[in-house]
Each structure stands twice: as structure tokens, then as C-alpha cells.
Amino acid sequence: TAISNEIKRQMEEAMKTDSSKSYWLHDEDLGGENFSSITNSSQFYINADGRLVIVFAEGEVAPMFMGEQEFVMPESIWK
């Protein structure tokens, strides 16, 4: 839950600061397809700084033109 909430927070912040970004959080046309949480099959890796990075494939949480999406978690979320 904490990781999913952090991803949503980062998505909202990105949309506020850059009008060209659009994430599927509140799209009424998508209904249940909006991002709600990570799953057991969500992709991740640990970056060179030792931080957890959650990765979404192109078109999974945003329009395909935005490409693959990565969200770096603050250490306080996963430690």
C-alpha cells in the first residue's frame, strides 16, 4: 500500500508540474483499468544508488507515447 500510494503521489505531482504528462488515475472512461496498486507481477529493480524502482511497461499506466514509466521510491517507503 505504501509503495502504491507513493507511485500515485509521484504521478499526481508529475501531472501538476508538466501538462504534457498524463497518468491513468482518474480516467472515467477506463473505469477499473485506472492504476490502483502494484501487483505480485509488478516489475522492479534496485538502482545504482540502492533505491527501489518500480517499472511499468509502455501503455500500462500512461499513454504509450510516454514510454516506459519508472518510479523511484524514497528509502523511507521500503526500508
Summary of the structure (lengths in Angstrom):
residues: 79
radius of gyration: 12.5
end to end distance: 14.0
largest distance: 38.2
contacts: 164
relative contact order: 0.22
helix: 33%
strand: 16%
